[in-house]
Amino acid sequence: MRDLKAELEQRRAKGLYRSRRVLEGRQTPEQVVDGRQVIAFCSNDYLGLASHPKVIAALRKGASEYGAGAGAAHLVNGHTRAHHQLEEELAAFANRERALLFSTGYMANLGVAQALLGRSDYVLEDRLNHASLIDAGLLSGARFQRYRHATAVDLAQRLAGLGQTGERLVLTDGVFSMDGNLAPLPELASICTAHQAWLLVDDAHGLGVLGETGAGSLEHFGLSQQQVPILMGTLGKAFGTAGAFVAGSEALIETLIQSARTYVYTTAMPAAVAEATRAALRIVQTEGKRREKLRALVARFRTGAEQLGLKPLDSQTPIQPLVIGDAVEALRLSERLLEQGLLVPAIRPPTVPEGTARLRVTLSAAHTETQVDRLLEALDRSMRGSEDVGSR
Ligand SMILES: Cc1ncc(COP(=O)(O)O)c(C=O)c1O
């Protein structure tokens, strides 16, 4: 039997131990974690909708109309009018024929890969894809390859080298979750079309944030359903609620309903969450000023960081990582920031490649300029004199 205690101790010694903090109250920038008042720079609530009064009111109203839980899977009798309307609204928002709700983004990714692929097929993934995409590819049982990060030519060469038969599915983050950069989606889309490969874009971090109406990376690049046949979007980030959806052709969605196991064999998300998400979607679409504010805060952070000699990764999105390198050092810096009342997590392997541990700053439209300035001052204080810091 494995000696779990010893393994945990080893993990701790390497600076790789993960522990949870207990949050009191709502997901807002000012919060109390583990009894300490902090300003958090780690939430994915990019537009500040998790605690928006209209979203909370819709959740309450939804619960009083539909009850607390869905009570059954979508294919049994858990699929309410609220779910159905949300799917139609999401399809229109994403400019796709149809959309299908899943209980989480993780399950959506798993479900698509399993429904489309078998052992004689191929799945190709960006090296820095989110874990849920990697797991989706591995668990599908298809032949698995990773291509160089954001490198379309490597993908093209790999596709050209595959056998004549078998489905090909290419999976990529739209905005990379640990780096904040965008995938070269127009190039990936034309390569996939040329090689008759499906392209799935996981836009967990682009939806709500990018594009004129907040429809994400695909709107940002102007990519149609024909160019990107599968969009996966999560609702727990910029939408401030929970769950996910897949959008694409009528035939794709019907195929998922018939055979995506993570869709068929699970209880539907509570209808109240669907109602809250409908309210969030209206705000995403109509309040472009939230995206503008977010963009301004990102610019403020980057200018300030550069003036201090810090070098955040090249990202124009609210994900602004500072690569430190060593996991123990990243953890130490994160703790120093916490002592100053700022919550910025240290992201360590295996979430990021070995030697690239980082402070992952995320910004939200709910932050104030003053809060961003406080973060910059605290980063300056914490990182000054730190010899092991790769970002200086
Ligand atoms: C890129 C990406 N895809 C998928 C997921 C999973 O989504 P969910 O939290 O809804 O399972 C996440 C994070 O949670 C993510 O960052």
PDBQT file of the ligand as one rigid body, heavy atoms in Angstrom, charges set to zero:
ROOT
HETATM    1  C1  LIG A 401      -9.641  26.734 -19.976  1.00  0.00    +0.000 C 
HETATM    2  C2  LIG A 401     -10.567  26.052 -19.023  1.00  0.00    +0.000 A 
HETATM    3  N1  LIG A 401     -11.371  25.084 -19.495  1.00  0.00    +0.000 NA
HETATM    4  C3  LIG A 401     -12.224  24.432 -18.698  1.00  0.00    +0.000 A 
HETATM    5  C4  LIG A 401     -12.309  24.717 -17.357  1.00  0.00    +0.000 A 
HETATM    6  C5  LIG A 401     -13.253  23.936 -16.517  1.00  0.00    +0.000 C 
HETATM    7  O1  LIG A 401     -14.446  24.602 -16.374  1.00  0.00    +0.000 OA
HETATM    8  P1  LIG A 401     -15.368  24.304 -15.102  1.00  0.00    +0.000 P 
HETATM    9  O2  LIG A 401     -14.781  25.034 -13.946  1.00  0.00    +0.000 OA
HETATM   10  O3  LIG A 401     -16.716  24.786 -15.491  1.00  0.00    +0.000 OA
HETATM   11  O4  LIG A 401     -15.314  22.814 -14.920  1.00  0.00    +0.000 OA
HETATM   12  C6  LIG A 401     -11.476  25.729 -16.820  1.00  0.00    +0.000 A 
HETATM   13  C7  LIG A 401     -11.481  26.132 -15.396  1.00  0.00    +0.000 C 
HETATM   14  O5  LIG A 401     -12.198  25.855 -14.550  1.00  0.00    +0.000 OA
HETATM   15  C8  LIG A 401     -10.596  26.395 -17.675  1.00  0.00    +0.000 A 
HETATM   16  O6  LIG A 401      -9.787  27.345 -17.193  1.00  0.00    +0.000 OA
ENDROOT
TORSDOF 0
